């Protein structure tokens, strides 16, 4: 009987620890915290990867801003006219749509939070979307047809 009680106690303790860990990670951290780098011309940008429906929906909403070498890379499973809006955004950004090969297919410059509820879509199919600080595109002369590596 004492072995049974000991095993039951150990099982209960493991389940409690697993449950606490599950809720801790679900509530305290974004769905995607993967950090990577994107190279655009001579510039390297540190990007947070948004590759789940939850992280793509949240995007940069609620953040105070981006450093000059920081952005967010949205990864989609399929090519499409992926639409973006500025819901709950607190700062302006540049939005760059990329093909499945990493070629810039469209750009929206200096998009302000005041544009919400307006939405922005590319003129061509895209697989990835890169959000960068406002005026990044202008400062580094990013153009349609440029290549982005990540």
N, CA, C and O of each residue as an XYZ file, in Angstrom:
600
protein
N       0.815     -1.193      0.000
C       0.000      0.000      0.000
C       0.855      1.252      0.000
O       0.498      2.229     -0.659
N       1.972      1.261      0.714
C       2.800      2.460      0.777
C       3.444      2.764     -0.580
O       3.634      3.930     -0.926
N       3.787      1.705     -1.361
C       4.324      1.934     -2.703
C       3.279      2.599     -3.591
O       3.600      3.498     -4.368
N       2.042      2.161     -3.476
C       0.961      2.757     -4.270
C       0.789      4.240     -3.939
O       0.642      5.063     -4.842
N       0.806      4.576     -2.674
C       0.650      5.969     -2.242
C       1.831      6.806     -2.743
O       1.648      7.935     -3.198
N       3.028      6.253     -2.657
C       4.213      6.976     -3.115
C       4.134      7.236     -4.619
O       4.410      8.352     -5.058
N       3.766      6.239     -5.414
C       3.647      6.418     -6.866
C       2.521      7.390     -7.215
O       2.656      8.207     -8.126
N       1.423      7.295     -6.490
C       0.306      8.218     -6.738
C       0.723      9.651     -6.423
O       0.372     10.576     -7.156
N       1.465      9.837     -5.344
C       1.939     11.172     -4.987
C       2.903     11.703     -6.047
O       2.808     12.866     -6.438
N       3.828     10.864     -6.514
C       4.785     11.283     -7.541
C       4.064     11.628     -8.845
O       4.410     12.609     -9.502
N       3.078     10.838     -9.216
C       2.305     11.109    -10.426
C       1.550     12.426    -10.297
O       1.531     13.226    -11.233
N       0.933     12.653     -9.155
C       0.201     13.907     -8.933
C       1.152     15.100     -8.984
O       0.817     16.131     -9.567
N       2.324     14.972     -8.385
C       3.304     16.064     -8.400
C       3.762     16.361     -9.828
O       3.889     17.524    -10.209
N       4.009     15.319    -10.612
C       4.422     15.513    -12.012
C       3.326     16.198    -12.816
O       3.607     17.086    -13.620
N       2.087     15.792    -12.605
C       0.970     16.416    -13.322
C       0.808     17.885    -12.940
O       0.512     18.721    -13.794
N       0.997     18.195    -11.681
C       0.896     19.593    -11.238
C       2.005     20.426    -11.875
O       1.745     21.520    -12.375
N       3.229     19.924    -11.861
C       4.351     20.655    -12.469
C       4.114     20.835    -13.966
O       4.336     21.922    -14.499
N       3.668     19.790    -14.646
C       3.393     19.890    -16.083
C       2.282     20.897    -16.359
O       2.372     21.672    -17.311
N       1.243     20.892    -15.540
C       0.142     21.843    -15.719
C       0.577     23.278    -15.506
O       0.210     24.163    -16.278
N       1.355     23.512    -14.463
C       1.858     24.863    -14.197
C       2.750     25.320    -15.350
O       2.632     26.455    -15.812
N       3.637     24.446    -15.813
C       4.525     24.805    -16.927
C       3.718     25.111    -18.185
O       4.017     26.072    -18.894
N       2.709     24.310    -18.464
C       1.869     24.533    -19.645
C       1.218     25.909    -19.588
O       1.306     26.666    -20.555
N       0.576     26.245    -18.492
C      -0.102     27.535    -18.385
C       0.883     28.696    -18.337
O       0.595     29.773    -18.858
N       2.035     28.489    -17.721
C       3.055     29.542    -17.682
C       3.460     29.927    -19.103
O       3.492     31.109    -19.445
N       3.768     28.930    -19.927
C       4.207     29.219    -21.294
C       3.064     29.714    -22.162
O       3.299     30.510    -23.072
N       1.853     29.283    -21.923
C       0.712     29.743    -22.710
C       0.384     31.197    -22.422
O       0.025     31.929    -23.344
N       0.491     31.631    -21.213
C       0.020     32.959    -20.835
C       1.112     34.015    -20.821
O       0.828     35.182    -21.094
N       2.334     33.654    -20.518
C       3.365     34.663    -20.324
C       4.243     34.920    -21.536
O       5.009     35.884    -21.535
N       4.161     34.113    -22.545
C       5.043     34.276    -23.681
C       4.240     34.280    -24.969
O       3.210     33.611    -25.056
N       4.699     35.033    -25.983
C       4.015     35.002    -27.267
C       4.094     33.617    -27.882
O       4.957     32.816    -27.522
N       3.183     33.338    -28.821
C       3.133     32.022    -29.446
C       4.422     31.712    -30.195
O       4.818     30.550    -30.282
N       5.076     32.720    -30.731
C       6.324     32.502    -31.443
C       7.368     33.466    -30.911
O       7.199     34.681    -31.005
N       8.435     32.938    -30.359
C       9.513     33.784    -29.856
C      10.786     33.551    -30.642
O      11.847     34.051    -30.269
N      10.693     32.798    -31.727
C      11.881     32.524    -32.514
C      12.439     33.834    -33.061
O      11.708     34.653    -33.618
N      13.730     34.012    -32.895
C      14.399     35.196    -33.419
C      15.369     34.741    -34.493
O      16.093     33.759    -34.327
N      15.371     35.462    -35.579
C      16.235     35.138    -36.699
C      16.806     36.439    -37.241
O      16.652     37.497    -36.631
N      17.454     36.354    -38.373
C      18.020     37.538    -39.008
C      17.611     37.571    -40.466
O      17.510     36.530    -41.116
N      17.377     38.766    -40.976
C      17.071     38.970    -42.388
C      18.117     39.925    -42.939
O      18.464     40.921    -42.305
N      18.609     39.610    -44.114
C      19.608     40.470    -44.759
C      18.975     41.100    -45.985
O      18.509     40.408    -46.891
N      18.968     42.440    -45.998
C      18.407     43.214    -47.094
C      19.519     44.111    -47.602
O      19.894     45.078    -46.939
N      20.048     43.798    -48.772
C      21.201     44.554    -49.258
C      22.344     44.392    -48.280
O      22.750     43.270    -47.977
N      22.870     45.508    -47.780
C      23.968     45.464    -46.813
C      23.485     45.476    -45.370
O      24.297     45.416    -44.446
N      22.186     45.552    -45.166
C      21.622     45.679    -43.819
C      21.183     44.326    -43.272
O      20.548     43.538    -43.973
N      21.524     44.071    -42.029
C      21.053     42.878    -41.333
C      20.086     43.330    -40.251
O      20.384     44.227    -39.462
N      18.926     42.694    -40.231
C      17.868     43.055    -39.292
C      17.535     41.842    -38.440
O      17.383     40.736    -38.959
N      17.423     42.047    -37.139
C      16.995     40.992    -36.218
C      15.472     40.941    -36.269
O      14.806     41.948    -36.028
N      14.921     39.772    -36.582
C      13.466     39.659    -36.723
C      12.899     38.620    -35.770
O      13.491     37.564    -35.544
N      11.751     38.943    -35.225
C      10.953     37.967    -34.499
C      10.094     37.273    -35.537
O       9.466     37.929    -36.368
N      10.065     35.957    -35.496
C       9.328     35.184    -36.490
C       7.908     34.929    -35.992
O       7.704     34.412    -34.894
N       6.938     35.299    -36.813
C       5.519     35.046    -36.521
C       5.055     33.973    -37.501
O       4.745     34.269    -38.655
N       5.010     32.727    -37.035
C       4.705     31.618    -37.935
C       3.526     30.766    -37.475
O       3.303     29.675    -37.999
N       2.779     31.260    -36.505
C       1.556     30.582    -36.075
C       0.395     31.544    -36.290
O       0.607     32.755    -36.343
N      -0.827     31.033    -36.415
C      -1.969     31.946    -36.579
C      -2.049     32.979    -35.454
O      -2.366     34.142    -35.704
N      -1.768     32.565    -34.231
C      -1.855     33.476    -33.093
C      -0.791     34.564    -33.163
O      -1.087     35.738    -32.945
N       0.443     34.179    -33.465
C       1.520     35.177    -33.512
C       1.364     36.101    -34.712
O       1.711     37.280    -34.634
N       0.845     35.581    -35.821
C       0.602     36.451    -36.982
C      -0.521     37.435    -36.687
O      -0.439     38.596    -37.087
N      -1.566     36.994    -35.996
C      -2.677     37.892    -35.662
C      -2.221     38.982    -34.700
O      -2.613     40.139    -34.847
N      -1.410     38.631    -33.733
C      -0.927     39.588    -32.743
C       0.071     40.549    -33.372
O       0.001     41.757    -33.145
N       0.998     40.017    -34.160
C       1.992     40.854    -34.820
C       2.713     41.769    -33.855
O       3.151     41.342    -32.787
N       2.834     43.024    -34.231
C       3.511     44.023    -33.401
C       2.538     44.819    -32.545
O       2.935     45.785    -31.893
N       1.276     44.429    -32.538
C       0.257     45.165    -31.779
C       0.644     45.277    -30.314
O       1.103     44.313    -29.701
N       0.454     46.465    -29.767
C       0.707     46.684    -28.355
C       2.145     46.994    -28.002
O       2.420     47.416    -26.879
N       3.075     46.798    -28.932
C       4.475     47.133    -28.649
C       4.684     48.632    -28.767
O       3.939     49.321    -29.464
N       5.698     49.131    -28.083
C       5.983     50.567    -28.086
C       6.769     51.021    -29.306
O       6.744     52.203    -29.649
N       7.463     50.107    -29.963
C       8.262     50.495    -31.121
C       9.234     49.408    -31.511
O       9.243     48.322    -30.932
N      10.057     49.713    -32.507
C      11.097     48.813    -32.986
C      12.425     49.555    -32.975
O      12.477     50.754    -33.249
N      13.494     48.841    -32.657
C      14.828     49.415    -32.820
C      15.101     49.553    -34.316
O      14.413     48.937    -35.130
N      16.083     50.343    -34.679
C      16.357     50.596    -36.098
C      16.796     49.346    -36.850
O      16.717     49.306    -38.077
N      17.257     48.330    -36.134
C      17.700     47.085    -36.771
C      16.810     45.906    -36.377
O      17.275     44.769    -36.294
N      15.550     46.182    -36.139
C      14.629     45.163    -35.641
C      13.374     45.130    -36.503
O      12.960     46.150    -37.055
N      12.769     43.942    -36.615
C      11.527     43.810    -37.362
C      10.789     42.545    -36.984
O      11.160     41.845    -36.042
N       9.733     42.263    -37.739
C       8.979     41.029    -37.552
C       8.778     40.397    -38.919
O       8.392     41.067    -39.877
N       9.047     39.085    -38.999
C       8.880     38.325    -40.231
C       7.672     37.417    -40.083
O       7.650     36.534    -39.225
N       6.666     37.637    -40.924
C       5.462     36.817    -40.933
C       5.652     35.719    -41.967
O       5.944     35.992    -43.131
N       5.484     34.478    -41.533
C       5.683     33.325    -42.398
C       4.335     32.657    -42.626
O       3.647     32.285    -41.675
N       3.960     32.509    -43.899
C       2.705     31.863    -44.262
C       3.002     30.536    -44.954
O       4.068     30.360    -45.543
N       2.058     29.613    -44.880
C       2.230     28.301    -45.496
C       2.101     28.353    -47.014
O       2.695     27.545    -47.728
N       1.312     29.323    -47.499
C       1.038     29.404    -48.933
C       1.209     30.828    -49.431
O       1.123     31.789    -48.666
N       1.452     30.941    -50.728
C       1.474     32.254    -51.361
C       0.062     32.812    -51.376
O      -0.907     32.060    -51.486
N      -0.057     34.127    -51.266
C      -1.374     34.747    -51.313
C      -1.272     36.249    -51.192
O      -0.183     36.805    -51.050
N      -2.421     36.897    -51.250
C      -2.504     38.343    -51.052
C      -2.723     38.590    -49.559
O      -3.827     38.940    -49.139
N      -1.691     38.412    -48.775
C      -1.794     38.507    -47.322
C      -1.998     39.965    -46.914
O      -1.156     40.826    -47.173
N      -3.134     40.219    -46.270
C      -3.574     41.566    -45.925
C      -3.174     41.915    -44.495
O      -3.247     41.081    -43.593
N      -2.750     43.165    -44.305
C      -2.329     43.650    -42.992
C      -3.069     44.930    -42.651
O      -3.460     45.695    -43.532
N      -3.254     45.150    -41.352
C      -3.870     46.378    -40.863
C      -3.105     46.830    -39.636
O      -2.209     46.129    -39.166
N      -3.450     47.991    -39.119
C      -2.700     48.599    -38.024
C      -3.472     48.564    -36.702
O      -3.332     49.461    -35.871
N      -4.283     47.527    -36.515
C      -5.069     47.410    -35.290
C      -4.148     47.349    -34.068
O      -3.200     46.564    -34.026
N      -4.444     48.189    -33.082
C      -3.708     48.241    -31.814
C      -2.222     48.572    -31.974
O      -1.427     48.298    -31.076
N      -1.849     49.155    -33.106
C      -0.455     49.564    -33.312
C      -0.228     50.932    -32.684
O      -1.123     51.777    -32.669
N       0.971     51.138    -32.170
C       1.311     52.383    -31.490
C       2.363     53.197    -32.242
O       2.755     54.271    -31.786
N       2.822     52.696    -33.387
C       3.878     53.380    -34.140
C       3.762     53.010    -35.618
O       3.141     52.008    -35.972
N       4.359     53.822    -36.462
C       4.332     53.592    -37.908
C       5.383     52.558    -38.306
O       6.400     52.394    -37.633
N       5.116     51.866    -39.414
C       6.037     50.842    -39.918
C       6.076     50.876    -41.442
O       5.213     51.465    -42.091
N       7.098     50.229    -41.994
C       7.147     49.888    -43.410
C       6.768     48.418    -43.513
O       7.194     47.606    -42.692
N       5.972     48.072    -44.518
C       5.551     46.686    -44.734
C       6.113     46.237    -46.076
O       5.901     46.894    -47.095
N       6.829     45.117    -46.074
C       7.435     44.585    -47.293
C       6.907     43.172    -47.516
O       7.056     42.307    -46.653
N       6.287     42.937    -48.677
C       5.800     41.611    -49.039
C       6.867     40.926    -49.880
O       7.459     41.533    -50.772
N       7.104     39.642    -49.578
C       8.156     38.876    -50.246
C       7.587     37.614    -50.879
O       6.680     36.988    -50.330
N       8.124     37.247    -52.030
C       7.734     36.001    -52.686
C       8.296     34.818    -51.904
O       9.028     34.995    -50.931
N       7.943     33.610    -52.341
C       8.469     32.410    -51.684
C       9.987     32.306    -51.841
O      10.635     31.560    -51.108
N      10.555     33.047    -52.789
C      12.006     33.047    -52.995
C      12.706     34.182    -52.249
O      13.934     34.265    -52.256
N      11.927     35.057    -51.603
C      12.509     36.166    -50.864
C      12.657     37.445    -51.670
O      13.347     38.371    -51.243
N      12.018     37.505    -52.830
C      12.061     38.708    -53.663
C      10.979     39.683    -53.211
O       9.841     39.280    -52.969
N      11.329     40.960    -53.096
C      10.356     41.988    -52.721
C       9.342     42.131    -53.854
O       9.708     42.444    -54.987
N       8.048     41.897    -53.537
C       6.991     42.004    -54.554
C       6.113     43.229    -54.352
O       5.416     43.643    -55.279
N       6.132     43.822    -53.154
C       5.386     45.055    -52.917
C       5.860     45.685    -51.612
O       6.448     45.023    -50.757
N       5.589     46.978    -51.484
C       6.022     47.743    -50.317
C       4.937     48.748    -49.953
O       4.360     49.393    -50.828
N       4.664     48.877    -48.657
C       3.832     49.969    -48.135
C       4.721     50.744    -47.167
O       5.170     50.205    -46.156
N       4.971     52.012    -47.484
C       5.908     52.823    -46.699
C       5.195     53.644    -45.633
O       4.099     54.163    -45.845
N       5.849     53.745    -44.487
C       5.437     54.654    -43.415
C       3.940     54.552    -43.105
O       3.226     55.555    -43.084
N       3.486     53.331    -42.866
C       2.070     53.082    -42.584
C       1.788     53.461    -41.125
O       2.415     52.934    -40.206
N       0.863     54.356    -40.932
C       0.559     54.931    -39.626
C      -0.560     54.168    -38.917
O      -1.439     53.611    -39.574
N      -0.536     54.139    -37.580
C      -1.650     53.551    -36.833
C      -2.980     54.234    -37.144
O      -4.041     53.624    -37.008
N      -2.925     55.495    -37.561
C      -4.143     56.243    -37.887
C      -4.879     55.682    -39.100
O      -6.028     56.049    -39.346
N      -4.231     54.797    -39.862
C      -4.882     54.234    -41.051
C      -5.917     53.165    -40.704
O      -6.747     52.821    -41.546
N      -5.882     52.630    -39.469
C      -6.854     51.601    -39.081
C      -8.256     52.190    -39.144
O      -8.462     53.290    -38.632
N      -9.224     51.518    -39.741
C      -9.316     50.100    -40.085
C      -8.950     49.761    -41.533
O      -9.238     48.657    -41.994
N      -8.331     50.680    -42.245
C      -7.895     50.393    -43.610
C      -6.931     49.207    -43.599
O      -6.181     49.023    -42.640
N      -6.951     48.403    -44.666
C      -6.037     47.266    -44.750
C      -5.135     47.424    -45.969
O      -5.456     48.150    -46.910
N      -4.013     46.735    -45.931
C      -2.989     46.835    -46.968
C      -2.707     45.447    -47.520
O      -2.447     44.508    -46.768
N      -2.761     45.328    -48.842
C      -2.524     44.057    -49.522
C      -1.488     44.262    -50.615
O      -1.370     45.361    -51.158
N      -0.738     43.221    -50.942
C       0.258     43.352    -52.009
C      -0.395     43.287    -53.389
O      -1.522     42.814    -53.538
N       0.332     43.770    -54.388
C      -0.138     43.696    -55.774
C       0.191     42.354    -56.405
O      -0.263     42.061    -57.511
N       0.977     41.536    -55.714
C       1.361     40.218    -56.222
C       1.330     39.228    -55.060
O       1.368     39.620    -53.894
N       1.261     37.945    -55.392
C       1.295     36.913    -54.362
C       2.568     37.044    -53.528
O       3.633     37.382    -54.043
N       2.436     36.773    -52.243
C       3.573     36.800    -51.320
C       3.485     35.598    -50.396
O       2.395     35.095    -50.124
N       4.625     35.143    -49.920
C       4.691     34.068    -48.928
C       5.102     34.613    -47.563
O       4.716     34.075    -46.526
N       5.887     35.684    -47.579
C       6.417     36.282    -46.356
C       6.088     37.771    -46.333
O       5.935     38.409    -47.375
N       5.984     38.307    -45.124
C       5.809     39.748    -44.957
C       6.782     40.196    -43.873
O       6.882     39.588    -42.808
N       7.494     41.273    -44.175
C       8.481     41.811    -43.253
C       8.032     43.197    -42.814
O       7.859     44.092    -43.641
N       7.844     43.371    -41.506
C       7.507     44.683    -40.957
C       8.761     45.267    -40.325
O       9.429     44.630    -39.511
N       9.061     46.504    -40.725
C      10.276     47.184    -40.288
C       9.937     48.578    -39.780
O       8.832     49.067    -40.010
N      10.880     49.227    -39.087
C      10.608     50.589    -38.629
C      10.263     51.511    -39.805
O      10.782     51.341    -40.908
N       9.399     52.470    -39.561
C       9.020     53.432    -40.598
C      10.270     54.108    -41.156
O      11.202     54.426    -40.417
N      10.275     54.318    -42.442
C      11.333     54.979    -43.206
C      12.565     54.106    -43.432
O      13.551     54.577    -43.998
N      12.527     52.850    -43.004
C      13.631     51.922    -43.277
C      13.787     51.751    -44.782
O      14.900     51.801    -45.305
N      12.662     51.549    -45.482
C      12.674     51.327    -46.932
C      13.316     52.514    -47.645
O      14.130     52.341    -48.553
N      12.942     53.710    -47.225
C      13.494     54.920    -47.842
C      14.975     55.084    -47.509
O      15.784     55.384    -48.388
N      15.324     54.889    -46.250
C      16.708     55.083    -45.810
C      17.674     54.152    -46.521
O      18.787     54.553    -46.861
N      17.258     52.909    -46.751
C      18.144     51.921    -47.361
C      17.761     51.618    -48.810
O      18.210     50.622    -49.377
N      16.946     52.460    -49.395
C      16.510     52.370    -50.802
C      16.101     50.952    -51.215
O      16.572     50.418    -52.219
N      15.221     50.366    -50.420
C      14.670     49.049    -50.735
C      13.650     49.229    -51.859
O      12.835     50.151    -51.820
N      13.697     48.348    -52.860
C      12.810     48.459    -54.012
C      12.211     47.107    -54.362
O      12.734     46.060    -53.982
N      11.103     47.150    -55.094
C      10.524     45.918    -55.624
C      11.577     45.253    -56.502
O      12.226     45.906    -57.320
N      11.736     43.945    -56.318
C      12.747     43.187    -57.048
C      13.991     42.897    -56.227
O      14.759     42.000    -56.574
N      14.209     43.642    -55.136
C      15.351     43.370    -54.257
C      15.178     42.001    -53.601
O      14.063     41.492    -53.482
N      16.284     41.424    -53.183
C      16.270     40.116    -52.526
C      16.462     40.267    -51.023
O      17.255     41.090    -50.563
N      15.728     39.466    -50.271
C      15.877     39.401    -48.815
C      16.252     37.969    -48.470
O      15.613     37.026    -48.936
N      17.267     37.805    -47.670
C      17.718     36.474    -47.242
C      17.479     36.320    -45.751
O      17.747     37.231    -44.967
N      16.968     35.146    -45.369
C      16.767     34.856    -43.946
C      16.933     33.387    -43.709
O      16.805     32.925    -42.575
